[in-house]
Amino acid sequence: MPRTGTDPYVPGHGDRRWSATAYTLELDYKVATNHLSGWAHVDVQLAEAGRDIELDLYGLRVSSVLIDGQKAKNYSHNGSRLKVTLRPDGGDRIRLSVAYAGKPRPMPGPDGRAGWEELTDGVLVGSQPHGAPSWFPCNDRADDKAPYRIAMSVESGYHLVGNGALVDKRTRSGRTTWTYEQREPMAPYLACVQIGRYAVTHLTAQPVPVDVVAPAGARIGAGSAFEHQGAMVTAMSAWFGPYPFGAYRAVVAADTFEIPLEAQGLASFGINHVTPAWENERLVAHELAHSWFGNSLTARSWADIWLHEGFACYSEWLWAEHRGMRSVEDQAREQWKRLSRLPQDLVIGAPGADRMFDDRVYKRGALTVHALRLALGDESFFAAVRAWTAAHAYGVVTTPDLIAHFGSVDAPADRAVPQVDSIIQTWVYAAPLPELG
């Protein structure tokens, strides 16, 4: 396995010679000029002896690098790779500190551009799958998860939302520093800040605090697509196991978005997603489901993105049935018919970087989940899902992991032993659409 450029779906990202054990970001951002500056402190665990490691950082200028508080003797920053030469006697645990500045912008990749993006009046960070280096130096691997502490100063007229708990907020000389701590391990692409002129609407405190952060005057709560977001958290906690983080937030920007964007413990929507229509409500459910499938349980490689999107899409169907709209079975049959009319040329277990967000990955992934449910029966299926999210909480998963987990489930007495490996092989690793049992 190559030491750098670790995932072919995001070529040129990541370094397997090291892992992060914690990130601490101390940043200052000026909205009017889109200027970001500060320090990133990365606690590093070396996986092998060597003289250098690489970090991902795109479009920003590095002015200083420290190793355990001392100036690095040699480093270079070319394109999107920061190469740092280590001291030979430094041990296998070091703290790497990087001072950097510039005007952040989205980073290009095989699937498009992602990362830091200016809004009409504020900032959106949506880094899936490769955009994290657009605003901080990191080991940009989905499987390299670590806790984060993010402190950022902005003009005091803005509200800043980050991952995890808001642990400090201080205002001085017209600028406010917001400090968030994400204690549960997080992949770099899920780290974010969202900045705007926002107000907070508290929807519920049970089973965890659920908020919507939106422009003042936006219609949030009753009569909006977010009306049932608290009930969604309760329902999904029953289906999938306890909500994995301390709180959930939806951030609604004043701009319009084509699609919402997920981050750990929160999701970002456009003002167009507030309208109380099913198309918007299903997206609210979909992004919430990523808290379990994608945030807590993260696919080790992007080839397995169906593990995120298949379960999240299936959550939409479960929620529609819960609301008394349409049964899951009807929705599954409808999507099967639609997929049967489309080209049968996509293997969702290896879609390729240019098609990893193809809608067929989502819908066929959801049908795969439904096929497992049909084979196991409701009681065994939902018990297996809850055990799956518990066993792999805050970790990384693969399709073989899922096969091993669901393959060990005892079938009900009135059912044959489910052939989970066969189900996955036909639904995930073959192109022709199987029949739905």
Secondary structure as a PSIPRED ss2 file (coil, helix, strand):
# PSIPRED VFORMAT (PSIPRED V4.0)

   1 M C   1.000  0.000  0.000
   2 P C   1.000  0.000  0.000
   3 R C   1.000  0.000  0.000
   4 T E   0.000  0.000  1.000
   5 G C   1.000  0.000  0.000
   6 T C   1.000  0.000  0.000
   7 D C   1.000  0.000  0.000
   8 P C   1.000  0.000  0.000
   9 Y C   1.000  0.000  0.000
  10 V C   1.000  0.000  0.000
  11 P C   1.000  0.000  0.000
  12 G C   1.000  0.000  0.000
  13 H C   1.000  0.000  0.000
  14 G C   1.000  0.000  0.000
  15 D E   0.000  0.000  1.000
  16 R C   1.000  0.000  0.000
  17 R C   1.000  0.000  0.000
  18 W E   0.000  0.000  1.000
  19 S E   0.000  0.000  1.000
  20 A E   0.000  0.000  1.000
  21 T E   0.000  0.000  1.000
  22 A E   0.000  0.000  1.000
  23 Y E   0.000  0.000  1.000
  24 T E   0.000  0.000  1.000
  25 L E   0.000  0.000  1.000
  26 E E   0.000  0.000  1.000
  27 L E   0.000  0.000  1.000
  28 D E   0.000  0.000  1.000
  29 Y E   0.000  0.000  1.000
  30 K E   0.000  0.000  1.000
  31 V C   1.000  0.000  0.000
  32 A C   1.000  0.000  0.000
  33 T C   1.000  0.000  0.000
  34 N C   1.000  0.000  0.000
  35 H E   0.000  0.000  1.000
  36 L E   0.000  0.000  1.000
  37 S E   0.000  0.000  1.000
  38 G E   0.000  0.000  1.000
  39 W E   0.000  0.000  1.000
  40 A E   0.000  0.000  1.000
  41 H E   0.000  0.000  1.000
  42 V E   0.000  0.000  1.000
  43 D E   0.000  0.000  1.000
  44 V E   0.000  0.000  1.000
  45 Q E   0.000  0.000  1.000
  46 L E   0.000  0.000  1.000
  47 A C   1.000  0.000  0.000
  48 E C   1.000  0.000  0.000
  49 A C   1.000  0.000  0.000
  50 G C   1.000  0.000  0.000
  51 R C   1.000  0.000  0.000
  52 D E   0.000  0.000  1.000
  53 I E   0.000  0.000  1.000
  54 E E   0.000  0.000  1.000
  55 L E   0.000  0.000  1.000
  56 D E   0.000  0.000  1.000
  57 L C   1.000  0.000  0.000
  58 Y C   1.000  0.000  0.000
  59 G C   1.000  0.000  0.000
  60 L C   1.000  0.000  0.000
  61 R E   0.000  0.000  1.000
  62 V E   0.000  0.000  1.000
  63 S E   0.000  0.000  1.000
  64 S E   0.000  0.000  1.000
  65 V E   0.000  0.000  1.000
  66 L E   0.000  0.000  1.000
  67 I E   0.000  0.000  1.000
  68 D C   1.000  0.000  0.000
  69 G C   1.000  0.000  0.000
  70 Q E   0.000  0.000  1.000
  71 K E   0.000  0.000  1.000
  72 A C   1.000  0.000  0.000
  73 K C   1.000  0.000  0.000
  74 N C   1.000  0.000  0.000
  75 Y E   0.000  0.000  1.000
  76 S E   0.000  0.000  1.000
  77 H E   0.000  0.000  1.000
  78 N E   0.000  0.000  1.000
  79 G C   1.000  0.000  0.000
  80 S C   1.000  0.000  0.000
  81 R E   0.000  0.000  1.000
  82 L E   0.000  0.000  1.000
  83 K E   0.000  0.000  1.000
  84 V E   0.000  0.000  1.000
  85 T E   0.000  0.000  1.000
  86 L C   1.000  0.000  0.000
  87 R C   1.000  0.000  0.000
  88 P C   1.000  0.000  0.000
  89 D C   1.000  0.000  0.000
  90 G C   1.000  0.000  0.000
  91 G C   1.000  0.000  0.000
  92 D C   1.000  0.000  0.000
  93 R E   0.000  0.000  1.000
  94 I E   0.000  0.000  1.000
  95 R E   0.000  0.000  1.000
  96 L E   0.000  0.000  1.000
  97 S E   0.000  0.000  1.000
  98 V E   0.000  0.000  1.000
  99 A E   0.000  0.000  1.000
 100 Y E   0.000  0.000  1.000
 101 A E   0.000  0.000  1.000
 102 G E   0.000  0.000  1.000
 103 K C   1.000  0.000  0.000
 104 P C   1.000  0.000  0.000
 105 R C   1.000  0.000  0.000
 106 P C   1.000  0.000  0.000
 107 M E   0.000  0.000  1.000
 108 P E   0.000  0.000  1.000
 109 G E   0.000  0.000  1.000
 110 P C   1.000  0.000  0.000
 111 D C   1.000  0.000  0.000
 112 G E   0.000  0.000  1.000
 113 R E   0.000  0.000  1.000
 114 A E   0.000  0.000  1.000
 115 G E   0.000  0.000  1.000
 116 W E   0.000  0.000  1.000
 117 E E   0.000  0.000  1.000
 118 E E   0.000  0.000  1.000
 119 L E   0.000  0.000  1.000
 120 T C   1.000  0.000  0.000
 121 D C   1.000  0.000  0.000
 122 G E   0.000  0.000  1.000
 123 V E   0.000  0.000  1.000
 124 L E   0.000  0.000  1.000
 125 V E   0.000  0.000  1.000
 126 G E   0.000  0.000  1.000
 127 S C   1.000  0.000  0.000
 128 Q C   1.000  0.000  0.000
 129 P C   1.000  0.000  0.000
 130 H C   1.000  0.000  0.000
 131 G C   1.000  0.000  0.000
 132 A H   0.000  1.000  0.000
 133 P H   0.000  1.000  0.000
 134 S H   0.000  1.000  0.000
 135 W C   1.000  0.000  0.000
 136 F C   1.000  0.000  0.000
 137 P C   1.000  0.000  0.000
 138 C E   0.000  0.000  1.000
 139 N C   1.000  0.000  0.000
 140 D C   1.000  0.000  0.000
 141 R C   1.000  0.000  0.000
 142 A C   1.000  0.000  0.000
 143 D C   1.000  0.000  0.000
 144 D C   1.000  0.000  0.000
 145 K C   1.000  0.000  0.000
 146 A E   0.000  0.000  1.000
 147 P E   0.000  0.000  1.000
 148 Y E   0.000  0.000  1.000
 149 R E   0.000  0.000  1.000
 150 I E   0.000  0.000  1.000
 151 A E   0.000  0.000  1.000
 152 M E   0.000  0.000  1.000
 153 S E   0.000  0.000  1.000
 154 V E   0.000  0.000  1.000
 155 E E   0.000  0.000  1.000
 156 S C   1.000  0.000  0.000
 157 G C   1.000  0.000  0.000
 158 Y C   1.000  0.000  0.000
 159 H E   0.000  0.000  1.000
 160 L E   0.000  0.000  1.000
 161 V E   0.000  0.000  1.000
 162 G E   0.000  0.000  1.000
 163 N C   1.000  0.000  0.000
 164 G C   1.000  0.000  0.000
 165 A E   0.000  0.000  1.000
 166 L E   0.000  0.000  1.000
 167 V E   0.000  0.000  1.000
 168 D E   0.000  0.000  1.000
 169 K E   0.000  0.000  1.000
 170 R E   0.000  0.000  1.000
 171 T E   0.000  0.000  1.000
 172 R E   0.000  0.000  1.000
 173 S C   1.000  0.000  0.000
 174 G C   1.000  0.000  0.000
 175 R E   0.000  0.000  1.000
 176 T E   0.000  0.000  1.000
 177 T E   0.000  0.000  1.000
 178 W E   0.000  0.000  1.000
 179 T E   0.000  0.000  1.000
 180 Y E   0.000  0.000  1.000
 181 E E   0.000  0.000  1.000
 182 Q E   0.000  0.000  1.000
 183 R E   0.000  0.000  1.000
 184 E E   0.000  0.000  1.000
 185 P E   0.000  0.000  1.000
 186 M E   0.000  0.000  1.000
 187 A C   1.000  0.000  0.000
 188 P H   0.000  1.000  0.000
 189 Y H   0.000  1.000  0.000
 190 L H   0.000  1.000  0.000
 191 A C   1.000  0.000  0.000
 192 C C   1.000  0.000  0.000
 193 V E   0.000  0.000  1.000
 194 Q E   0.000  0.000  1.000
 195 I E   0.000  0.000  1.000
 196 G E   0.000  0.000  1.000
 197 R C   1.000  0.000  0.000
 198 Y E   0.000  0.000  1.000
 199 A E   0.000  0.000  1.000
 200 V E   0.000  0.000  1.000
 201 T E   0.000  0.000  1.000
 202 H E   0.000  0.000  1.000
 203 L E   0.000  0.000  1.000
 204 T E   0.000  0.000  1.000
 205 A C   1.000  0.000  0.000
 206 Q C   1.000  0.000  0.000
 207 P C   1.000  0.000  0.000
 208 V C   1.000  0.000  0.000
 209 P C   1.000  0.000  0.000
 210 V E   0.000  0.000  1.000
 211 D E   0.000  0.000  1.000
 212 V E   0.000  0.000  1.000
 213 V E   0.000  0.000  1.000
 214 A E   0.000  0.000  1.000
 215 P E   0.000  0.000  1.000
 216 A C   1.000  0.000  0.000
 217 G C   1.000  0.000  0.000
 218 A C   1.000  0.000  0.000
 219 R C   1.000  0.000  0.000
 220 I C   1.000  0.000  0.000
 221 G C   1.000  0.000  0.000
 222 A C   1.000  0.000  0.000
 223 G C   1.000  0.000  0.000
 224 S C   1.000  0.000  0.000
 225 A C   1.000  0.000  0.000
 226 F C   1.000  0.000  0.000
 227 E C   1.000  0.000  0.000
 228 H C   1.000  0.000  0.000
 229 Q H   0.000  1.000  0.000
 230 G H   0.000  1.000  0.000
 231 A H   0.000  1.000  0.000
 232 M H   0.000  1.000  0.000
 233 V H   0.000  1.000  0.000
 234 T H   0.000  1.000  0.000
 235 A H   0.000  1.000  0.000
 236 M H   0.000  1.000  0.000
 237 S H   0.000  1.000  0.000
 238 A H   0.000  1.000  0.000
 239 W H   0.000  1.000  0.000
 240 F H   0.000  1.000  0.000
 241 G C   1.000  0.000  0.000
 242 P C   1.000  0.000  0.000
 243 Y C   1.000  0.000  0.000
 244 P C   1.000  0.000  0.000
 245 F C   1.000  0.000  0.000
 246 G C   1.000  0.000  0.000
 247 A C   1.000  0.000  0.000
 248 Y E   0.000  0.000  1.000
 249 R E   0.000  0.000  1.000
 250 A E   0.000  0.000  1.000
 251 V E   0.000  0.000  1.000
 252 V E   0.000  0.000  1.000
 253 A C   1.000  0.000  0.000
 254 A C   1.000  0.000  0.000
 255 D C   1.000  0.000  0.000
 256 T C   1.000  0.000  0.000
 257 F C   1.000  0.000  0.000
 258 E C   1.000  0.000  0.000
 259 I C   1.000  0.000  0.000
 260 P C   1.000  0.000  0.000
 261 L E   0.000  0.000  1.000
 262 E E   0.000  0.000  1.000
 263 A E   0.000  0.000  1.000
 264 Q C   1.000  0.000  0.000
 265 G C   1.000  0.000  0.000
 266 L E   0.000  0.000  1.000
 267 A E   0.000  0.000  1.000
 268 S E   0.000  0.000  1.000
 269 F E   0.000  0.000  1.000
 270 G C   1.000  0.000  0.000
 271 I H   0.000  1.000  0.000
 272 N H   0.000  1.000  0.000
 273 H H   0.000  1.000  0.000
 274 V C   1.000  0.000  0.000
 275 T C   1.000  0.000  0.000
 276 P C   1.000  0.000  0.000
 277 A C   1.000  0.000  0.000
 278 W H   0.000  1.000  0.000
 279 E H   0.000  1.000  0.000
 280 N H   0.000  1.000  0.000
 281 E H   0.000  1.000  0.000
 282 R H   0.000  1.000  0.000
 283 L H   0.000  1.000  0.000
 284 V H   0.000  1.000  0.000
 285 A H   0.000  1.000  0.000
 286 H H   0.000  1.000  0.000
 287 E H   0.000  1.000  0.000
 288 L H   0.000  1.000  0.000
 289 A H   0.000  1.000  0.000
 290 H C   1.000  0.000  0.000
 291 S C   1.000  0.000  0.000
 292 W C   1.000  0.000  0.000
 293 F E   0.000  0.000  1.000
 294 G C   1.000  0.000  0.000
 295 N C   1.000  0.000  0.000
 296 S C   1.000  0.000  0.000
 297 L E   0.000  0.000  1.000
 298 T E   0.000  0.000  1.000
 299 A E   0.000  0.000  1.000
 300 R C   1.000  0.000  0.000
 301 S C   1.000  0.000  0.000
 302 W H   0.000  1.000  0.000
 303 A H   0.000  1.000  0.000
 304 D H   0.000  1.000  0.000
 305 I C   1.000  0.000  0.000
 306 W H   0.000  1.000  0.000
 307 L H   0.000  1.000  0.000
 308 H H   0.000  1.000  0.000
 309 E H   0.000  1.000  0.000
 310 G H   0.000  1.000  0.000
 311 F H   0.000  1.000  0.000
 312 A H   0.000  1.000  0.000
 313 C H   0.000  1.000  0.000
 314 Y H   0.000  1.000  0.000
 315 S H   0.000  1.000  0.000
 316 E H   0.000  1.000  0.000
 317 W H   0.000  1.000  0.000
 318 L H   0.000  1.000  0.000
 319 W H   0.000  1.000  0.000
 320 A H   0.000  1.000  0.000
 321 E H   0.000  1.000  0.000
 322 H H   0.000  1.000  0.000
 323 R C   1.000  0.000  0.000
 324 G C   1.000  0.000  0.000
 325 M C   1.000  0.000  0.000
 326 R C   1.000  0.000  0.000
 327 S C   1.000  0.000  0.000
 328 V H   0.000  1.000  0.000
 329 E H   0.000  1.000  0.000
 330 D H   0.000  1.000  0.000
 331 Q H   0.000  1.000  0.000
 332 A H   0.000  1.000  0.000
 333 R H   0.000  1.000  0.000
 334 E H   0.000  1.000  0.000
 335 Q H   0.000  1.000  0.000
 336 W H   0.000  1.000  0.000
 337 K H   0.000  1.000  0.000
 338 R H   0.000  1.000  0.000
 339 L H   0.000  1.000  0.000
 340 S H   0.000  1.000  0.000
 341 R C   1.000  0.000  0.000
 342 L C   1.000  0.000  0.000
 343 P C   1.000  0.000  0.000
 344 Q C   1.000  0.000  0.000
 345 D C   1.000  0.000  0.000
 346 L C   1.000  0.000  0.000
 347 V C   1.000  0.000  0.000
 348 I C   1.000  0.000  0.000
 349 G C   1.000  0.000  0.000
 350 A C   1.000  0.000  0.000
 351 P C   1.000  0.000  0.000
 352 G C   1.000  0.000  0.000
 353 A H   0.000  1.000  0.000
 354 D H   0.000  1.000  0.000
 355 R H   0.000  1.000  0.000
 356 M C   1.000  0.000  0.000
 357 F C   1.000  0.000  0.000
 358 D C   1.000  0.000  0.000
 359 D H   0.000  1.000  0.000
 360 R H   0.000  1.000  0.000
 361 V H   0.000  1.000  0.000
 362 Y H   0.000  1.000  0.000
 363 K H   0.000  1.000  0.000
 364 R H   0.000  1.000  0.000
 365 G H   0.000  1.000  0.000
 366 A H   0.000  1.000  0.000
 367 L H   0.000  1.000  0.000
 368 T H   0.000  1.000  0.000
 369 V H   0.000  1.000  0.000
 370 H H   0.000  1.000  0.000
 371 A H   0.000  1.000  0.000
 372 L H   0.000  1.000  0.000
 373 R H   0.000  1.000  0.000
 374 L H   0.000  1.000  0.000
 375 A H   0.000  1.000  0.000
 376 L H   0.000  1.000  0.000
 377 G C   1.000  0.000  0.000
 378 D H   0.000  1.000  0.000
 379 E H   0.000  1.000  0.000
 380 S H   0.000  1.000  0.000
 381 F H   0.000  1.000  0.000
 382 F H   0.000  1.000  0.000
 383 A H   0.000  1.000  0.000
 384 A H   0.000  1.000  0.000
 385 V H   0.000  1.000  0.000
 386 R H   0.000  1.000  0.000
 387 A H   0.000  1.000  0.000
 388 W H   0.000  1.000  0.000
 389 T H   0.000  1.000  0.000
 390 A H   0.000  1.000  0.000
 391 A H   0.000  1.000  0.000
 392 H C   1.000  0.000  0.000
 393 A C   1.000  0.000  0.000
 394 Y C   1.000  0.000  0.000
 395 G C   1.000  0.000  0.000
 396 V E   0.000  0.000  1.000
 397 V E   0.000  0.000  1.000
 398 T C   1.000  0.000  0.000
 399 T H   0.000  1.000  0.000
 400 P H   0.000  1.000  0.000
 401 D H   0.000  1.000  0.000
 402 L H   0.000  1.000  0.000
 403 I H   0.000  1.000  0.000
 404 A H   0.000  1.000  0.000
 405 H H   0.000  1.000  0.000
 406 F H   0.000  1.000  0.000
 407 G H   0.000  1.000  0.000
 408 S C   1.000  0.000  0.000
 409 V C   1.000  0.000  0.000
 410 D C   1.000  0.000  0.000
 411 A C   1.000  0.000  0.000
 412 P C   1.000  0.000  0.000
 413 A C   1.000  0.000  0.000
 414 D C   1.000  0.000  0.000
 415 R C   1.000  0.000  0.000
 416 A C   1.000  0.000  0.000
 417 V C   1.000  0.000  0.000
 418 P C   1.000  0.000  0.000
 419 Q C   1.000  0.000  0.000
 420 V H   0.000  1.000  0.000
 421 D H   0.000  1.000  0.000
 422 S H   0.000  1.000  0.000
 423 I H   0.000  1.000  0.000
 424 I H   0.000  1.000  0.000
 425 Q H   0.000  1.000  0.000
 426 T H   0.000  1.000  0.000
 427 W H   0.000  1.000  0.000
 428 V H   0.000  1.000  0.000
 429 Y C   1.000  0.000  0.000
 430 A C   1.000  0.000  0.000
 431 A C   1.000  0.000  0.000
 432 P C   1.000  0.000  0.000
 433 L C   1.000  0.000  0.000
 434 P C   1.000  0.000  0.000
 435 E C   1.000  0.000  0.000
 436 L C   1.000  0.000  0.000
 437 G C   1.000  0.000  0.000
